[in-house]
Amino acid sequence: MTRAEVLDWTCNPWRERPGRALTALLAAPAAFLLVRAAWDSALAAGALALAVAASVAPAWLPVRCHVDAAGVAVRGPFGWERRAWDDIRRAVPVAAGVLVSPFRSARRLDRFRALVLPLPVAGREPLERELVARLAEHGIEHA
């Protein structure tokens, strides 16, 4: 029997790791200034700054996590990213939270296909226990 209730939480990097969030936020203007000084090209500098800001967005933008009967989902700066229970083969604890992957063992493609469910520091243990229980209900072991 699976749990019908929805499990929702948010993870805000500014509360969890403010120093890291600030560093990530400042990376984009720093890249802009470096390229602008080196090549004197506002277009190249702006493009690089946007690329840097997007790549480090998880370190400075809050995310919302959602677990329900259909699977797991994370809403970040670019919208929802979802994984159905049938598409998850492995769950692994990571520093930020729990990584869910479509592969039974670690692969290089995890970087592109896996999904990290970040867990807040405050209240992490009960939330992680509930998440592990839901994973187990679907036959997914939390290594």
Buried (B, 14 or more C-beta within 10 A) or exposed (E): EEEEEEBEBEBBBEEBBEEBBBBBBEBBEEBBEEBBEEEEEEEBBBBBBEEBBEEBBBBBBBBBBBBBEEBBBBBBEEEEEBBEBEBBBBBBEEEBBBBBBBBEEEBEEBEEEBBBBBBBEEEBEEBBEBBBEBBEEBEBEBE
